[in-house]
Amino acid sequence: MSQSHGGTDRALLSFDLHVDLRPAFHWNIKQLFVFVVATYKTDTNPLNQVVLWDKIVEAIHPEDMVIKEDNVIVKYALVDQGAELRGREVELRLMWDHMPLTGGLFMEQSTNSSKFTLPTEYK
């Protein structure tokens, strides 16, 4: 964890991602927009949600529907609008938007999540 030039806390991290998205696909799904969201509470904001990683999984590439990756480095840093990340519990959850061929968009999320606590001091 480090402090950026603007005085905000920023954390870079990695995670393991193992998910089978095949059940989310059917004849009317063109692709899924898959993303990992970090959620945490601060004194300033009771709910903070930050997208850390994303990927588009297309129906025409069934080999991409099963994701098994270890030590995935986040695409986007976990950045707080202030200096309140230190010592906070963070929950990571996988979510995805269904992008159909026809009809409305809808979102789902994994029933599983991972929690961890950030360090209390900068390194």
N, C-alpha and C positions, 0 to 999 in steps of 0.2 A: 504494500500500500504506500502511496506517496501523496504529496500535496502538490497540486498543479500551480501554475503561475497566478491564476485567478483567485487563489485562496480556497479552492474547493478540494474536498477529499476525492481521491481516485484510486480504484483498486483494479489490478489486472490479475486474472486467475484462469485456471483451466478446469475442465470437468470431463467426466466420462459420460458418453451418451449411447445407450443401447435401447433401440425401440423398433418395433415392427409396425409399420404404418399401413400394411396391406389391408387390414380390415376397414380402414377409412376410405378406401377406393371402391367405387362401383361404376356402373355404366355412365353416370351423369357427372363424374368428377374428372375435371381436366388436370388439376394440379392441387397441391397443398402448399401453403406458405407456412413453414415450420419455424418456430422460434423458441428460444429459452429466455424466460423472464426472471429477473431477480427482484424480489419483493422484500422490503424492510421498513421499519418504523423509526422515526426520529422525533425529537421534541418539537421541531418546527412543523413537520408533516407526518401525520399518523399513517399515511399510506404512500410509499414510494415504489414505483415499478419502472424497471429499466430493462430494455431488450439488450442481451449480451451477445447473441448469436442468431443467425437465421439462415434458411436454405429453402429453395423452391424444389419440390419433388413432383415431377411430372408423371402422369399416367403412362406415357409412352416409354418410360424408362423404369420398368418394374424392378430392376436390380438396385435402384436407389431407394426403394420403399422400406428396406431393412437397413437401418443405420446402426452400425456397431463401431464406434470410434472411442478410443481412449486418449486422455490427455489433450482434449480439444481446447486450444487457446481461444479465448473470447475474441470476437470480431470487433466488439465495441466495449470500451472500458466501463466499469461500474463507477459512475461519476455522481456524486451528491451535489446538490445546488449550494451546499454550504460546507461546513467542516464537521459533519456529524456521522461519518461512516465508522469511525474507530470504535471498536468494541460492540458493534451492532450485530444482531443475529440476522442472517440473510437466508431466504428460502429461494431455491431455484426450481422452476417448474417448466415443463415442456408444453407448448401450446401450438395449435395449428388452425389456420383458416382454410375451410373448404372452398375451392373455386370451381363451381360447377360449369358444365357446358350451357345449361339453362337454369334459371331460377335464382333464388337469393343466396347470398353468402352466409355461412354460419361458422362459428368457432367452437373448438373443443379443446380440452386440456387433459393432461395426464392425471390420473388419480394419485400417482406417486410424486413425491418431491424430495429434495435434499436440503438439509439445513446445516449451516455452519456459522461460526462467530468470527468476525474479522478481528485482527490484532488491535490492541489498544494504543500502540505506538507506531510511528513511521520507521521504516528501515532504510 
